[in-house]
Amino acid sequence: MKFSVPYTLQQIAGLINCQFVGPADFPVTGINEIHRVEPGDICFVDHPKYYDKALHSAATVIIINKKVECPEGKALIVSETPFLHYNWLAQHFKPYQPFLATVSSEAIIGEGSDVMPGAIIDKGVTIGRNCRIYPGVVIYGETIIGDNVIIHANAVIGADAFYYNKKEGRFNKMHSCGRVIIGDHVEIGAGTTIDKGVSANTIIGAGTKIDNQVQVAHDTTLGTNCLIAAQSAIAGCTTIGNNVIIWGQVAIISGITIGDGVEILAKSGVGKSLEAGKRYFGVPAEEARQKMKEAALLKRLLAEKE
């Protein structure tokens, strides 16, 4: 999430009453979790295992629970509870706001677009031209939808990220302050759910077609002209290239990259990044030809054993 105006390090530290390391006028332009940070962003770290990753990430301000040497060009905010202070800042700059109308007067709906009875459109939503929004669709605030988009009944666009920080035996919810951005000529199936980013954006590229009952998690980026079949689930912070085909009931782990032109066969489980232009199958997913050979060999060995 980018701030509407830049703040200084001193201003941010003052909001949460913490000490800081760095110039008082050090510029701060946004807040983001570690997987999607950019220069100018704040991130947090509260475990020594991840200190190095956070300190050497693209983030330029790190909320940390120990005084450490500050890398050149960065700044620190020292906090006993980095997660709580990060979450407080996220809620401060993007507070919770309830739905106040079925179709908000503050939503922008383009020429030729149909919003059918029973659909709910929150304020700050932008819908392009010649779109069809079917009954039961719920579109959360600040979602951006391009032209010629079809969203079928009971899809939910922009629900909170499934993202929790576990401390002292409890799961603490991370406040979601990102958005969903949907490109032109996208079609989204009935009952599909696309979560907003924790603090960045979940992006669906132009021309992509998503079947019924698909889950796309927070901060995931889908490229252009992808095809996602029913009941597939894509975990958060995943990057999927262009012209990718994902068949039914595929499960994809978080934080990986799937290259352009990949095809993943049905019921596969993807636990690592996949190289572009190849076909994959199985649990764990491997190149389909090799996986089929292994299956044939196993079948032959079992037959011989009998």
Secondary structure, DSSP 8 states (H G I E B T S, - for coil): -EEEEEEEHHHHHHHTT-EEES-TT-EEEEE--GGG--TTEEEEE-SGGGHHHHHTSS-SEEEESS-----TT-EEEE-S-HHHHHHHHHHHHS------SSB-TT-EE-TT-EE-TT-EE-TT-EE-TT-EE-TT-EE-TT-EE-SS-EE-TT-EEEE----EEEETTEEEE-----EEEE-TT-EE-TT-EEE--SSSEEEE-TT-EE-TT-EE-TT-EE-TT-EE-TT-EE-TT-EE-SS-EE-TT-EE-TT-EE-TT-EE-TT-EE-S-B-TT-EEETTTTEEHHHHHHHHHHHHHHHHHH-
